Amino acid sequence: MYPSATKLEGEIVAMTAHMLHGEAIATHHPADHACGVITSGGTESLVNPMLVYREWGRDKGITEPEVIIPRSAHVALQKAGHLLGIRVVQAPLRDDWLVDVAWVREQVNANTVAIVGSAGNYPHGLIDPIDELSGIALEHDLGLHVDACLGGFILPWGERLGYPVRTFDFRVPGVTSISADSHKYGYGLKGISVLLYRSDSLRRRQYFNFPEWPGGIYLSPGLAGSRSGGLVAAAWAALVSLGERGYLDAAARIFETAATIRAGIESIPELRIFGDPTFLVAFHSADLDIYHVNDSLIARGWRLNALQLPPGLHFCVTRPNTAAGVAEAFLADLRASVEYAKQPGLGTAKSGALYGLGASPSGNEALDILFTAAVDAMYEVAPEAD
């Protein structure tokens, strides 16, 4: 009905596929080519490929499908497993905070339909060893989804700038799908993500067609029905207005700022960096309660994401953070916050209470009740004042 929106969606997919080296598919799978769809966001871009691999498994006779994911992978994959009846197997992390590939290899069985790696993962911003996972996927004829929702629109430019970015895209022969959110480092509006596949035959498995509905012939490319053409246009406009030069310039400032923050954190003896990050810097501590550090940072006007299992914080560097003096101001406040956290008798950190509660089965049950009530409350209409 809207040819212009269709054109914009196709061009967004094409530009993203080019950025993630879709042309390399011809070198290792000559019969295939990059293709994709537009989704409503990162969650749908993770649910859809899980559906695809479930259906792919059914074609092989697998009725109890399993997908192996890193413990650090995005929780939307757990939601997908819940919705689609897929058993999600969590792989532990190595000492470098990346997925334990040897463990993944040992867990592959007759019900495994796919494995997942992140680029970079939400907690720590790290890129899993996709090349090693690729070997497992090719050996066992499995799907390999790369969740690049967070890093997909910045890591390619960091590589172009000379930063040591591990290869995670379609240059890796075993990769069968990649998700990348244009509303993150693609600088589009929220509500748009790009999901790429290595072949049409995979993409078609997420389509839903129903020709016998009284309302007319129905077809849709994924879970979502109606989509906003305005959001599509905004994503397309961001891509073509910034262009490669614009993305490279933004990435240069982001990677430089993240390196400054990382070096500053590494100079604080009580803190430890998770792995070897580039654009997102996550840290923890064996010497003090990191949530007390967070309490102090909050009081000073900073809003970092709190992590758990183990406790930590992360700073996802974006363009506003690259302004002059921001990194230095943060590091000064971080050093002061560490000193605050070293004081005796602080009690339970305000920002850490829920994370402590969630460390046990009974705590998780209590959180489930609490969170369910919170979601209920979001939809309650407050009574009008007399």
Secondary structure, 3 states (H helix, E strand, C coil): CCHHHHHHHHHHHHHHHHHCCHHHHHHHCCCCCCEEEEECCHHHHHHHHHHHHHHHHHHCCCCCCEEEEECCCCCHHHHHHHHHCCEEEEECECCCCCECHHHHHHHCCCCEEEEEEEECCCCCCCECCHHHHHHHHHHHCCEEEEECCCCCCCHHHHHHCCCCCCCCCCCCCCCCEEEECCCCCCCCCCCCEEEEECCHHHHHHHCEEECCCCCCCEEECCCCCCCCHHHHHHHHHHHHHHHHHHHHHHHHHHHHHHHHHHHHHHCCCCCEECCCCCCEEEEECCCCCHHHHHHHHHHCCCCCEEECCCCEEEEECCHHHHCCCHHHHHHHHHHHHHHHHCCCCCCCCHHHHHHHHCCCHHHHHHHHHHHHHHHHHHCCCCCCCC
